[in-house]
C-alpha cells in the first residue's frame, strides 16, 4: 500500500464521539455518521484530488403515485477510487434510499440522493474507523469517547477530594481546596464565557460538581436561605440570556468634516469658484443682455476664470441670456469675440449684476473741491495768456486719498469713469480761450 505515513496514522485513529449520530428505528437505536462528514474526511485524508466517486448503477425498485404524497425507493451502487502513490485502490458500496414528495419528481430525487449517500458511506467504511467502521462493533471500541467529569455520587462523602473546575472542552482549569473558592472560580468562568455554546458546554461538565456542592455542603447558604448551587445556576441562566441577545450597536461616531481649504491664499493659488443658487435665481429674473427678452438662462462667462476640468466659473461671472442667444453663444468657439461683436462688456455686466443682487454699492470717484477747481482754472487761464498751447490737455487730478476702497468681494479691477475728467478739461479750455 502506498499511503503516506500521515495518511496511515489518520486511518488508524478512532472516530470522535461528537460525529456519531443516533436514531431509533423499529425499537432499535442505530448509530451512524452523516454523509457530509464522510466526504469531508475523505477530502482531509486522501486530498481533494486524491479520490473520486462513480455511480455504477441506480434502479427504482418501487414507486406509488396514487396518493397525494408520492413515494418511491431506489437502490444504488457506488465505486470509490483512491489514488495512493502509483496505485489505485478501488472499493464498491451499495445503498438504498426512500423518498417522498408532492410530485413524483421530488420523490425520485429524494430517494436517489439517499441511496447514493448510503452507498458512498458503505464504500468508504472499508477504509477504517473514521468512516464509520467502528460503529459496526457492539462495544464501539473504535470510538474515542469525550472525557466526562466524575460522578458526584462517589465524591459526596469524600471531603478530601479537591473541587475541580472544568472548562468548555472538559479540560481542568482549576482545582480548589474549598467549596467557597470553587463557587468564586465558577462565577468568574461564567463571566469570561464569550459564546452561548461555550457557556453551555462548561456548565455541562461542571454539573456533577455543582450537584456535589448541593449534597456535600447543604449548609452553604446565604442569609436568605438560598444555596450557593442555586445561585450559580441562576447566574448562569442570566449569562445565557445575556449572550443570546444581539449586541446593540453603539451610536455612530459623528465625523467632523474638515474645513475647506481656501486655494486663493496659497502660494500657487487658484481662483475662487463661488456657488450661489440665490444669485442664479436673481439672474433668471433679469432681461436678456442682447435683446431684452425673457425668460432667460444664467450663462457663465467661460473666459472670466481659468478653465478647470468639471468645474464651471464662479457664479459671480454669470449673465442673463435668452434661449436664442444662449444657444448661439455656445455654438461659436470664441466667446470673447462674440461679446465684442455685440458691443457688450460681459464681465462688467456680470459685476454689476453681482453687486445688485447682493446689495453692494457701486464704487464712485470723489469729485474735486470747488476751491481746487477755481485755482486750476485761473492757472490755466494765465498760461493761455502767455501762449502755452498745451494747457487744454491738462486734466484735474482727483484726490485719491478720498476715493472709496475697492470692494473685497469681487475679483475684477474697477476702471474709473473718465467722463467727469473730460468735461473738466473742456471747461478749462473754454475758459482759457
Order of alpha helices (4+ residues) and beta strands (2+ residues): alpha-beta-beta-beta-alpha-beta-beta-beta-alpha-beta-beta-beta-alpha-alpha-alpha-alpha-beta-beta-alpha-alpha-alpha-alpha-alpha
